[in-house]
Protein backbone atom coordinates (compact mmCIF):
# COMPACT_ATOMS: atom_id res chain seq x y z
CA UNK A 1 0.00 0.00 0.00
CA UNK A 2 1.29 3.39 -0.92
CA UNK A 3 0.17 6.70 0.56
CA UNK A 4 -0.69 9.52 -1.82
CA UNK A 5 1.95 12.22 -1.23
CA UNK A 6 -0.46 15.00 -2.21
CA UNK A 7 -2.81 14.05 0.63
CA UNK A 8 -0.29 12.65 3.11
CA UNK A 9 1.80 15.83 3.46
CA UNK A 10 0.92 16.99 7.02
CA UNK A 11 -0.40 20.48 6.28
CA UNK A 12 -2.36 19.36 3.23
CA UNK A 13 -3.77 16.41 5.20
CA UNK A 14 -5.10 18.90 7.74
CA UNK A 15 -6.60 21.03 4.94
CA UNK A 16 -8.22 17.97 3.34
CA UNK A 17 -9.60 16.84 6.71
CA UNK A 18 -10.96 20.28 7.62
CA UNK A 19 -12.66 20.81 4.26
CA UNK A 20 -14.01 17.25 4.26
CA UNK A 21 -15.51 17.66 7.73
CA UNK A 22 -16.67 21.28 7.45
CA UNK A 23 -17.40 21.86 3.77
CA UNK A 24 -16.81 25.24 2.19
CA UNK A 25 -14.52 27.39 4.35
CA UNK A 26 -13.21 30.91 3.90
CA UNK A 27 -9.50 31.65 3.64
CA UNK A 28 -9.57 33.53 6.94
CA UNK A 29 -11.43 30.78 8.79
CA UNK A 30 -9.11 28.12 7.38
CA UNK A 31 -5.92 29.92 8.42
CA UNK A 32 -7.38 30.45 11.91
CA UNK A 33 -8.66 26.88 12.31
CA UNK A 34 -5.39 25.31 11.18
CA UNK A 35 -3.16 27.98 12.77
CA UNK A 36 -1.04 28.36 9.63
CA UNK A 37 0.23 31.44 7.84
CA UNK A 38 -1.58 32.89 4.86
CA UNK A 39 1.41 32.19 2.61
CA UNK A 40 1.65 28.58 3.75
CA UNK A 41 -2.06 28.03 3.15
CA UNK A 42 -1.93 29.70 -0.26
CA UNK A 43 0.94 27.52 -1.48
CA UNK A 44 -0.77 24.30 -0.37
CA UNK A 45 -4.12 25.37 -1.82
CA UNK A 46 -2.38 26.13 -5.15
CA UNK A 47 -0.96 22.60 -5.22
CA UNK A 48 -4.34 21.10 -4.37
CA UNK A 49 -6.10 23.25 -6.97
CA UNK A 50 -3.57 22.20 -9.64
CA UNK A 51 -4.43 18.58 -8.83
CA UNK A 52 -8.18 19.34 -9.16
CA UNK A 53 -8.76 18.54 -5.48
CA UNK A 54 -10.03 21.90 -4.28
CA UNK A 55 -12.34 24.47 -5.82
CA UNK A 56 -11.64 28.13 -5.18
CA UNK A 57 -14.44 30.68 -5.19
CA UNK A 58 -13.76 34.40 -5.05
CA UNK A 59 -16.68 36.68 -4.25
CA UNK A 60 -17.60 39.90 -2.52
CA UNK A 61 -19.38 39.89 0.83
CA UNK A 62 -20.50 43.35 1.96
CA UNK A 63 -18.13 44.91 -0.61
CA UNK A 64 -15.22 42.94 0.86
CA UNK A 65 -13.42 40.34 -1.25
CA UNK A 66 -13.66 36.84 0.19
CA UNK A 67 -12.09 33.60 -0.99
CA UNK A 68 -13.63 30.26 -0.05
CA UNK A 69 -12.50 26.68 -0.63
CA UNK A 70 -14.22 23.34 -0.88
CA UNK A 71 -13.07 19.89 -1.87
CA UNK A 72 -13.96 18.76 -5.35
CA UNK A 73 -15.35 15.29 -5.95
CA UNK A 74 -11.81 14.18 -6.82
CA UNK A 75 -10.50 15.74 -3.58
CA UNK A 76 -13.11 13.90 -1.52
CA UNK A 77 -12.27 10.62 -3.26
CA UNK A 78 -8.52 11.05 -2.70
CA UNK A 79 -9.07 11.85 0.98
CA UNK A 80 -11.40 8.85 1.45
CA UNK A 81 -8.89 6.58 -0.33
CA UNK A 82 -6.16 7.89 1.96
CA UNK A 83 -8.24 7.12 5.04
CA UNK A 84 -8.95 3.59 3.75
CA UNK A 85 -5.23 3.05 3.15
CA UNK A 86 -4.43 4.18 6.70
CA UNK A 87 -7.14 1.91 8.10
CA UNK A 88 -5.75 -1.03 6.11
CA UNK A 89 -2.28 -0.33 7.49
CA UNK A 90 -3.64 -0.28 11.03
CA UNK A 91 -5.60 -3.48 10.45
CA UNK A 92 -2.40 -5.07 9.15
CA UNK A 93 -0.55 -4.05 12.31
CA UNK A 94 -3.27 -5.50 14.51
CA UNK A 95 -3.14 -8.78 12.56
CA UNK A 96 0.66 -8.95 12.90
CA UNK A 97 0.50 -8.57 16.68
CA UNK A 98 -2.05 -11.32 17.30
TATA-V722829 format. One record per backbone hydrogen bond with DSSP energy under -0.5 kcal/mol. NH is the residue of the N-H (numbers start at 1). CO is the residue of the C=O. If there is no record, write none. Layout:
NH|CO + NH|CO
This chain:
5|3 + 8|4 + 9|5 + 13|9 + 14|10 + 15|11 + 16|12 + 17|13 + 18|14 + 19|15 + 20|16 + 21|17 + 22|18 + 23|19 + 25|69 + 27|67 + 30|26 + 31|27 + 32|28 + 33|29 + 34|30 + 35|31 + 36|31 + 41|37 + 42|38 + 43|39 + 44|40 + 45|41 + 46|42 + 47|43 + 48|44 + 49|45 + 50|46 + 51|47 + 52|49 + 53|48 + 54|48 + 55|70 + 57|68 + 59|66 + 61|64 + 64|61 + 66|59 + 68|57 + 69|25 + 70|55 + 72|53 + 76|72 + 77|73 + 78|74 + 79|75 + 80|76 + 81|77 + 82|78 + 83|79 + 84|80 + 85|81 + 86|82 + 87|83 + 88|84 + 89|85 + 90|86 + 91|87 + 92|88 + 93|89 + 94|90 + 95|91 + 96|92 + 97|93 + 98|95
